[in-house]
Amino acid sequence: MLAQRVVTALVLLALLLPALFASVSWPFAVLTLMLIAAAGWEWARLNACAASTCYVFGGLLACACAVSLLTGLTNQAPALIWWMATLVWVLGGTWALKAGPDEWPALPLSVRLVLGFLALWTAWLALASARGTGINFILSVFGLVWAADIAAYFGGRAFGKRKLALSISPGKSWEGVWSGVFGVVVLSLVWLMFDRSGRADSGSLYTRLFDAYGVVGLALVLVFLSLMSVLGDLVESLVKRSAGAKDSSGLLPGHGGVLDRIDALLPVFPLAMAMISLK
């Protein structure tokens, strides 16, 4: 299993890093479009769609992303898209966690598919827009999610006592969540110092938030984004638990599926774009 995880990770890095650091942004947009389409296929499978419907769903999602890229929407997406995504994630995610896995299948299939489609499309659009904003910026958003996840894991193992959502993800604790927030705050301080060195190609998420909202505003937004990364993880876990699945698929040997790897990114990227849209 470990060997599979390492090999899969190396293959993904070999594909993603050249696309990310290319002199133009479209290779990254195209590569992530394919990954999002695969995540769409997984979403339809987890919601008990027929095999043909799963492929159609993934194909339609790929088409929507391709049209967005070809029409230039990735370069000039209205801020309203990010704020609508924020509203849906906050309200819808809160409802999902409160309702629990047993209530998820009670939603009409059409509603579940539309929600998944919008979540994946807005996440891809935000990814592509963030890459167009600058490499330093997109890396800082990735860094926030990774720091929250890693710090939450170690903090939860060391201090975890109060369960966060026992019926959805028994391993998560409130102590892990706040450890993740602490990790993000530490990362932001380090990144702010790097930005001040003048070696970055663009302002990071942290610099943009600091310039727009000041120290207090930066701290509040970082807490919000850290919590939303946890929400993204929990929502995907809820859907999997409802479907009786351990992983979203086996597309990534040793890692599960694409959704398993990007669940925390889905709310954070559009929400980060929303936060920097107020200048």
C-alpha positions in Angstrom: 0.0 0.0 0.0 2.8 2.4 0.9 4.6 1.7 -2.4 1.4 2.4 -4.3 0.8 5.7 -2.5 4.3 6.8 -3.2 4.2 5.8 -6.9 0.8 7.5 -7.4 2.0 10.6 -5.6 5.1 10.8 -7.8 3.1 10.4 -11.0 0.7 13.1 -10.0 3.5 15.5 -9.1 5.2 14.7 -12.4 2.0 15.8 -14.2 0.9 18.7 -12.0 4.1 20.5 -11.3 5.1 21.2 -14.9 1.5 22.3 -15.6 1.5 24.5 -12.6 4.8 26.2 -13.3 4.2 26.6 -17.1 4.6 30.1 -18.5 0.9 30.1 -19.4 -2.0 29.0 -17.2 -4.0 26.8 -19.6 -2.0 23.6 -19.1 -2.9 23.6 -15.4 -6.5 24.4 -16.3 -6.8 21.5 -18.7 -5.1 19.0 -16.4 -7.3 20.0 -13.4 -10.4 19.9 -15.7 -9.7 16.2 -16.3 -9.3 15.6 -12.6 -12.6 17.4 -11.8 -14.4 15.4 -14.5 -13.2 12.3 -12.8 -14.4 13.6 -9.5 -17.8 14.2 -11.1 -17.9 10.6 -12.2 -17.1 9.6 -8.6 -19.8 11.9 -7.3 -22.5 10.3 -9.5 -21.3 6.8 -8.5 -21.5 7.7 -4.8 -25.1 8.9 -5.3 -26.1 5.5 -6.8 -26.4 6.6 -10.5 -26.3 4.1 -13.3 -22.9 3.6 -14.9 -24.0 5.5 -18.1 -25.3 8.4 -16.0 -22.0 8.6 -14.2 -20.1 9.0 -17.4 -22.5 11.6 -18.8 -22.3 13.5 -15.5 -18.5 13.6 -15.7 -18.7 14.5 -19.4 -21.1 17.4 -18.8 -18.9 18.7 -16.0 -15.9 18.6 -18.3 -17.8 20.5 -21.0 -18.9 23.2 -18.6 -15.3 23.7 -17.5 -14.0 23.7 -21.1 -16.6 26.3 -22.1 -15.6 28.4 -19.1 -11.9 28.2 -20.2 -12.6 28.9 -23.9 -14.9 31.9 -23.2 -12.3 33.5 -20.8 -14.5 33.1 -17.7 -11.5 31.8 -15.8 -9.9 35.3 -16.3 -12.9 37.4 -15.4 -15.3 35.4 -13.3 -17.8 37.7 -11.5 -17.4 37.9 -7.8 -21.0 36.9 -7.5 -20.1 33.3 -8.4 -17.7 33.1 -5.5 -20.2 34.6 -3.1 -23.0 32.2 -4.2 -20.6 29.3 -3.7 -19.8 30.7 -0.2 -23.5 30.8 0.6 -24.2 27.3 -0.6 -21.3 25.8 1.2 -22.1 27.6 4.5 -25.8 26.9 4.5 -25.8 23.6 2.6 -22.8 22.2 4.4 -24.2 23.1 7.8 -27.5 21.4 6.9 -25.8 18.3 5.7 -23.7 17.9 8.9 -26.8 18.5 11.1 -28.9 16.0 9.1 -26.3 13.3 9.0 -25.6 10.5 6.5 -29.1 9.0 6.9 -30.8 12.1 5.6 -28.6 12.6 2.5 -30.3 9.9 0.3 -33.7 11.5 1.2 -32.8 14.5 -1.0 -34.0 14.1 -4.6 -31.2 12.7 -6.8 -31.5 15.7 -9.1 -30.8 18.0 -6.2 -27.7 16.0 -5.1 -26.4 16.0 -8.6 -26.9 19.7 -9.1 -25.2 20.4 -5.8 -22.2 18.2 -6.7 -22.0 19.8 -10.2 -22.0 23.3 -8.8 -19.5 22.5 -6.1 -17.0 20.9 -8.5 -17.5 23.5 -11.3 -17.0 26.4 -9.0 -14.0 24.7 -7.4 -12.4 24.2 -10.8 -13.2 27.7 -11.9 -11.6 29.1 -8.7 -8.5 26.8 -9.2 -8.1 28.1 -12.8 -8.7 31.7 -11.7 -6.2 31.4 -8.8 -3.5 30.1 -11.2 -4.1 33.1 -13.4 -3.7 35.4 -10.4 -0.2 34.0 -9.8 1.8 31.0 -8.7 2.5 32.4 -5.3 -1.2 33.0 -4.8 -2.4 29.6 -5.7 0.3 27.9 -3.7 -0.7 29.9 -0.7 -4.2 28.6 -0.9 -3.0 25.0 -1.4 -0.7 25.6 1.6 -3.6 26.7 3.8 -5.5 23.4 3.1 -2.4 21.3 3.6 -1.4 23.0 6.8 -4.9 22.7 8.2 -5.0 19.0 7.4 -1.5 18.1 8.6 -1.7 20.1 11.8 -5.2 18.7 12.5 -3.9 15.2 12.1 -1.0 15.5 14.5 -3.0 17.8 16.9 -5.9 15.3 16.9 -3.6 12.4 17.7 -1.9 14.2 20.5 -4.8 16.0 22.1 -8.0 14.8 20.6 -10.8 14.0 23.1 -14.0 15.7 22.0 -15.4 14.2 18.8 -16.3 16.6 16.1 -18.8 14.5 14.0 -19.0 10.9 15.4 -21.6 9.7 12.9 -19.6 11.0 9.9 -15.9 10.8 10.7 -15.2 9.2 14.1 -11.5 10.1 13.9 -11.9 13.9 13.8 -11.9 15.9 17.0 -12.4 19.6 18.0 -8.8 19.6 19.3 -7.7 18.5 15.8 -9.7 21.3 14.2 -8.2 24.0 16.4 -4.7 22.5 15.9 -5.3 22.9 12.1 -6.3 26.6 12.6 -3.1 27.2 14.6 -1.1 25.6 11.8 -2.7 27.9 9.2 -1.9 31.0 11.3 1.7 30.0 11.7 2.0 29.3 8.0 0.4 32.7 7.2 3.1 34.5 9.3 5.9 32.7 7.5 4.3 33.4 4.1 3.8 37.1 4.9 7.5 37.4 5.6 8.3 35.6 2.3 6.1 38.0 0.4 7.8 41.0 2.0 11.1 39.7 0.6 9.9 40.7 -2.9 10.8 37.3 -4.5 7.2 36.3 -5.2 5.6 36.6 -8.6 2.3 37.7 -7.0 0.8 38.5 -3.6 -0.2 35.5 -1.6 -3.6 35.0 -0.2 -2.3 36.1 3.2 -0.8 39.4 1.9 -4.0 40.2 0.0 -6.1 39.5 3.1 -3.8 41.5 5.3 -3.9 44.5 2.9 -7.6 44.3 2.6 -8.7 43.6 6.2 -5.8 44.2 8.5 -4.5 41.8 11.2 -7.8 41.1 12.9 -9.6 40.6 9.5 -6.8 38.3 8.3 -7.1 36.2 11.5 -10.9 35.9 11.2 -10.8 34.9 7.5 -8.1 32.3 8.2 -10.2 30.7 10.9 -13.2 30.7 8.5 -11.2 29.1 5.6 -9.7 26.6 7.9 -13.1 25.5 9.2 -14.4 25.4 5.7 -11.6 23.0 4.7 -12.8 20.7 7.5 -16.4 21.1 6.2 -15.4 20.0 2.7 -13.8 16.9 4.1 -16.8 16.1 6.3 -19.3 16.6 3.5 -17.5 14.1 1.3 -17.2 11.7 4.2 -20.9 12.0 4.8 -21.7 11.2 1.2 -19.3 8.2 1.3 -20.8 6.9 4.5 -24.3 7.3 3.1 -23.2 5.2 0.1 -21.4 2.6 2.3 -18.1 3.4 0.5 -14.7 3.7 2.1 -13.2 5.6 -0.8 -14.8 7.7 -3.6 -13.2 5.3 -6.1 -10.0 3.4 -6.8 -8.7 5.8 -9.5 -5.6 6.8 -7.5 -4.0 3.5 -6.2 -3.1 3.8 -2.6 -5.0 7.1 -2.2 -8.6 6.2 -3.1 -10.3 8.5 -5.5 -9.9 12.1 -6.8 -12.6 13.4 -4.4 -10.7 11.8 -1.5 -7.8 14.1 -2.4 -9.6 17.3 -3.2 -12.5 17.3 -0.8 -11.1 20.0 1.5 -10.1 22.1 -1.5 -13.6 22.3 -2.9 -15.0 25.0 -0.6 -11.7 26.7 0.2 -10.7 27.9 -3.3 -14.0 29.6 -4.3 -14.3 31.0 -0.8 -10.7 32.4 -0.9 -11.6 34.1 -4.2 -14.6 35.6 -2.6 -12.6 36.9 0.3 -10.1 38.7 -2.0 -12.8 40.1 -4.2 -13.7 42.8 -1.6 -11.0 45.4 -2.0 
